[in-house]
């Protein structure tokens, strides 16, 4: 026996969450008059709910600001009249 546990793997799980969130965003942007009742199965609906719950706990942070004393600055002097 190999030591692996059965499942889809973490990478594929995150990919499914991303797909579910993308679908949820697109459906929220769609016109209200459009009906997807026959296309959205129970599994797809559950995926969208799971993705929404997962994304509630995701915090996206940008890079931290660098203080001026550690920042590298380039002096720019534009050429004026061919100088």
WOWO-V309210 format. One record per pair of residues at least 24 apart in sequence whose C-alpha atoms are under 7 Angstrom apart, sorted by sequence separation. I is the first residue (numbers start at 1). GAP is how many residues later the second one is. D is the distance in Angstrom with one decimal. If there is no record, write none. Layout:
<<I/GAP/D> <I/GAP/D>>
This chain:
<<24/24/5.9> <20/27/5.5> <21/27/6.1> <20/28/4.7> <21/30/5.3> <20/31/5.5> <21/31/6.3> <17/34/4.9>>
